Amino acid sequence: EAQVTQNPRYLITVTGKKLTVTCSQNMNHEYMSWYRQDPGLGLRQIYYSMNVEVTDKGDVPEGYKVSRKEKRNFPLILESPSPNQTSLYFCASSSTGSTDTQYFGPGTRLTVL
Amino acid sequence: LAKTTQPISMDSYEGQEVNITCSHNNIATNDYITWYQQFPSQGPRFIIQGYKTKVTNEVASLFIPADRKSSTLSLPRVSLSDTAVYYCLVGDGYGQNFVFGPGTRLSVLP
């Protein structure tokens, strides 16, 4: 089954404690992206990757890092989480770009205390 | 970047046709228009995409006028399960060059 998986689905942590949210897709997609969703703000892109070892900033990259060492994986790293990063995070992938059909993961609800 | 404007919310009744309009006055020549559906606590799901005129698939139709400054998602005969948030996305497919609209919360009533 074609899918995007994220782990963990729920995470509660404290300020400053480094964390990684994993994202994996099994569709051999070149394009992967991370979004955060906050009430009233819709979906905002954090980082995206056009292919292995190619990443770039989205609209709200501050406080986040990503890496793309393999085609299927695109982890989101928060080196020093802060309460304003409390949000619902989605990973997505598509064949070649953002207007190709994007397949979204189930979401990771992060709370930073 | 083309910004989009959608109604914040809409109500409808089962069996009715629902039309949701998205305004994108600054759409660029290379931009496509894509609509997604999102249920609570789930990731968005692709509904339909178009460039101009009309596109139809098994779940919806998308109407785009000649000037492409707006688009209308049409959902025929909605059911309770169509209650969701609908997002309009405009972009050319290359990385950051797209914008998700604020979304329209559709409530289908019995």
Interface residues (C-beta under 8 A of the other chain):
Chain A: V4 Y31 G40 L41 G42 L43 R44 Q45 Y48 M50 D56 K57 G58 D59 L88 F90 A92 T96 G97 S98 T99 D100 T101 Q102 Y103 F104 G105 P106 G107 R109
Chain B: D31 Y32 T34 Y36 S41 Q42 G43 P44 R45 F46 Q49 Y87 L89 G91 D92 G93 Y94 G95 Q96 N97 F98 F100 G101 P102 G103
